[in-house]
Amino acid sequence: MLRSTFIALSTNKPLRRFSERSAVGRRLSSRFVAGMEIDEVMRAALSLQNLGIASTLDALGESVHSAEEAQKHATTYHQLLDGITRHKLTDSNVSLKLTQMGMDLDPSLAESIVRDLTAHAVQANSFVRVDMEGSPYTQATIDLVRRVHSLPGNRGRIGTVIQAYLYRSEADIKTLTADGIRIRLCKGAYKEPAELAFPAKKDVDANYIKLTRQLLTSGIFHGLATHDEAIIRDTKRFVDENKISRDSFEFQMLYGIRRDLQHALVKEGFRMRVYIPFGPEWYPYFMRRLAERPANAIFIAKQFFRN
Ligand code: FDA
């Protein structure tokens, strides 16, 4: 009930406009968003690097309404890749959304932006991760990533995300790994119909574990994005039992979520990457985090009134 309320609120335009412009809103968002400016996200990535944690940088924004807006987001991503080089972030990359690059307006615009960013990532010794959005974009995202990955010099420089809640994901992993494409596995954050996605959380969790095994035995470096302690425990056991190197994959978590677990895994010798979002368009992302764990709303409110 609360989950669907927050998901519904995440698309509420007046509330979004009000929140993103208000100082209070920005302060509340700071729990999950590293700031409004590039300098702030760089500082956050450097602090994590000092703790042995890699990063992926996300300039927040979704569903643009003009080609100029898409180009503006593309420019920010080029600045992020320059910043990664300038600040000597040795294991940092970028995560972007296709709708932010104009996918709904003109898919060829989005593809050319992603192609240019991947070429820049190659120069910067970095990597482009194309986040996965709702199911209307699944096939188009996979197809676009495969095309850009197949261009000369791009092998291993662009990857995408697979969502364990979708029935199709096992087949998609087969297709992507056959091309040598790196995958981030997550549970999935959008509202999907029962024809396409497991409605019950326990089935999503079981599929996540099954797909984790598929990824860990593929011989390709993948990211396991979850804060779920039971799944992480199961993964550690599977890796140990099958003598899979701790260097051959990474765990990924979101900025500001389960920092204790992030540090504990690094101490145990696992690789950890944190997804760091920033920028003035933080509202839909923030609401999706509240939807995942409505208790966060109370936690954030308490912190707000304490400060
Ligand atoms: P689950 O929701 O079952 O939570 C397990 C435990 O984690 C909770 O009990 C709680 O302790 C903790 N937790 C989870 N969410 C929390 C929150 N918001 N606040 C506090 N604690 C929380 N989705 C998508 O559709 N497309 C994408 O491209 C991505 N990309 C992505 C990148 C990275 C690095 C991560 C970690 C996640 C994504 N996601 C995503 C989001 C993902 O699909 C999912 O919604 C969240 O990760 C929550 O799922 P968990 O696996 O953490 O499990």
Residues whose N, C-alpha, C, O or C-beta is under 5 A from the ligand:
A	BS01	FDA	D131 M132 V161 C186 K187 G188 A189 Y190 A225 T226 H227 D228 Q252 M253 L254 I257 Y275 R289 E292 R293 N296
